[in-house]
Amino acid sequence: MAKKILVVDDSALVRKQLGSLLEENGYDVEYAKNGQVACDKAMDVQYNAITMDINMPVMDGITAVKHIMKESPTPIVMVSSLTTEDAGPTMEALELGAIDCVAKPGTSNLGLRNTADDILSYVKSASRIPRRRLEKRIQDAKRSLTRRDMSTRESSEKVESTTPANKVVLIGSSTGGPGLLEEICASLPSDYPFAVCIVQHMPEKFTESFAKRLDRSSNLKVHEASNNQALMQSTVYLAKGGKHLHFRKKVSGKIVMRLEDSNEKRFFTPSVDEMFMSALDVFEPKNMLGVLLTGIGDDGADGMVELKNAGTHTLAESEETATVYGMPKEAYLRGGVSEKLPFSKILEKISRYR
C-alpha cells in the first residue's frame, strides 16, 4: 500500500509541484491550503509524513506543527524558502518536533529539479520513522524547551577562552540532531577543557541562528565557525551552512578552521566526512573523540572508519534512540564504531571525556 503524504502550502503551484513529484514516486498525496485544514485532516487520517509550509493565512505552519504534534503526532518536514527571515521560525518548528527542513521548490521546473532529490530524501526518511521514535522525539523536544527556559544564559556572562585547543570532540548529525546538540551543549561544564566542533546538516542561512540558540542554553561560548578562526578550549564551533569545515595547523602550532568548497561531490554541505578527515591531518588520533548521531544517508561513515583505524575512539548512536538510523548504522556496518550507544550514554561519554 502506498504511503500517505499530506502536502500543506497556501500556493496552489507549490502544492501541484510537490504533489506531482511525490505521486510520480509512488506516494498517495492529499493537500491542505493552510495550517488549520492540515490540523483537521491530521485528526482524521494517520499520514506517514507531512510537508509543511511556514507562512500561510488562517493558521501558520509553526502553530500547525504544535497542534499536530500534540494531538496526532506525525513526521513533519518543513518546506522553507530558506531565507534568513525563515531561519528563526524553522528552528522553532524543529524544537516543537518537526523532523527536518528542506528548500521550497522555485517557481520553474528548473527550481523543482534542483530540490527534488532533497525533498524525496527527507520525505522518504520521515515516512519511515516508527511511532515510538517519533513519540520519543516529542518528549525530547519538550525537555529541551523546558531546559532552555530554565537555564538560558546571556553571552555576556561567559568568558571567551584564550587557550588554544589541542584536543577536540567532533560531532556529526543530521535529521533529528538539533535537539540532541542542544542537550550536549547544555550539559558541558564551563571549564570543559576541549574544543567541540559540530557539523549539523542545515541550510546556509540557518546555522547562524542555530548557533545563537545553542549559545543561549550552553555554559560554553558557541560560535558559527568562521574562516581562519583559531580553535580554543572550552568553546563550541558549529560548521557554517554551505561550507565544509576543515582544519589547518599554523607554524606556531595553533590550529585554525578553514571554510572550504570541496573538490569531491558531496550530497551535504557541510559534510561530516570532510570534518572528520580534515581533523586527522592536524590532531593526534588519541586527542580526538569522534561522535556520529542520528541522520539520513551515510555522511560521516567513511570518516568514522578513518578515525577509528587511526586510533581515535568513536561513538555512534544506537537504533533504539536515533530518530533516523542511517548515518550511525552505516558507520557501524563499515567497522568505524568503537562503541554503539543510546544517546544518554553518548552524552555521558562526551561530558566525561578526558
Order of alpha helices (4+ residues) and beta strands (2+ residues): beta-alpha-beta-alpha-beta-alpha-beta-alpha-beta-alpha-alpha-beta-alpha-beta-alpha-beta-beta-beta-beta-alpha-beta-alpha-beta-alpha-beta-alpha
